[in-house]
Amino acid sequence: MNKTSLKSSVAAMLSLVAIASGISIAGCGGGSSTPPPPITIALTPNSGQVLDASQSASFSATVSNDSGNQGVSWTVKCSAGLSACGAMAQAKSTSGQANQFAAIQLSPRPFK
């Protein structure tokens, strides 16, 4: 894999999906018919990032209306054809807490 394809793959992959763990919170009984406000997530930075091999970038997700204070679970999805593209430093973080993504290092290929 060359550096250009890694850049493209990492850029595409870094449209990270931060999922609030408490999304499936349901209101229970109590006679109230008002549903809880929807959980919203704001990702910072909010645009794709282009990284070279071995570079890193910081991300944070701020969760609103997370009544259970569940925070954020991070998932990295690599572009098609890549078995590995990088990883987040933490699998889970609290709302607003920075988390670091590190792109993989490329192994040098010997010349033939």
C-alpha positions in Angstrom: 0.0 0.0 0.0 1.4 3.4 -0.9 1.3 6.6 1.1 -1.4 8.2 -1.1 -3.8 5.3 -0.7 -3.2 5.4 3.0 -4.0 9.1 3.1 -7.2 8.6 1.1 -8.2 5.7 3.3 -7.5 7.5 6.6 -9.3 10.6 5.3 -12.4 8.5 4.4 -12.2 6.6 7.7 -11.9 9.6 9.8 -15.4 10.6 9.3 -15.6 8.9 12.7 -18.8 7.8 14.2 -19.0 8.6 17.8 -21.9 6.7 19.3 -23.5 7.7 22.6 -23.9 4.5 24.6 -27.1 5.7 26.1 -29.0 6.1 22.7 -31.4 3.4 23.5 -32.7 5.0 26.7 -36.4 4.7 26.9 -38.8 6.5 29.1 -40.6 4.3 31.7 -44.0 4.7 33.2 -44.8 7.3 35.7 -47.8 8.5 33.7 -45.8 11.0 31.7 -46.3 10.9 28.0 -43.5 13.4 27.2 -40.6 11.5 25.6 -37.1 12.4 26.7 -35.2 14.9 24.5 -33.1 13.3 21.8 -29.5 12.6 22.4 -27.3 14.7 20.1 -23.5 14.4 19.4 -21.2 17.2 18.3 -17.9 15.9 16.9 -14.8 18.2 17.0 -13.2 18.7 14.5 -16.4 18.2 12.5 -14.7 17.5 9.1 -12.6 14.7 7.7 -8.9 14.8 8.6 -6.1 13.8 6.2 -3.2 12.1 8.0 0.1 10.6 6.8 1.3 7.3 8.1 2.3 7.5 11.8 0.5 10.9 12.3 -2.2 11.4 14.9 -5.1 13.7 15.5 -7.2 14.7 18.5 -11.0 14.4 18.5 -13.7 15.0 21.0 -17.5 14.3 21.0 -19.8 16.4 23.2 -23.1 14.5 24.0 -26.2 16.5 24.9 -29.2 15.0 26.7 -27.3 12.0 27.9 -29.2 11.6 31.1 -27.4 8.4 32.0 -24.0 10.1 31.6 -22.8 7.2 29.3 -20.4 9.2 27.3 -19.0 8.2 23.9 -17.9 4.8 22.5 -15.5 5.2 19.6 -15.3 3.0 16.6 -12.8 3.2 13.7 -13.9 1.9 10.4 -11.2 1.4 7.7 -11.8 1.9 4.0 -12.5 -1.2 1.9 -9.4 -3.3 1.3 -7.6 -2.2 4.5 -7.4 -4.6 7.4 -5.9 -1.9 9.6 -5.7 1.9 9.3 -5.2 3.2 12.9 -6.8 3.2 16.3 -8.3 5.5 18.9 -6.3 5.7 22.2 -9.5 5.1 24.2 -12.5 2.9 23.3 -14.7 5.0 25.5 -14.6 8.6 26.8 -16.7 11.0 28.7 -18.6 13.8 26.9 -16.2 16.5 25.7 -13.0 14.5 26.6 -10.3 14.5 23.9 -9.4 11.2 22.3 -6.4 10.6 20.1 -6.5 8.7 16.7 -3.1 7.4 15.5 -2.6 6.2 11.9 -0.7 3.0 11.4 3.0 3.0 10.5 3.9 1.7 7.1 6.6 -1.0 7.0 9.3 -0.2 4.4 9.3 -2.6 1.5 12.6 -3.9 0.3 13.5 -3.0 -3.3 13.6 -5.9 -5.7 
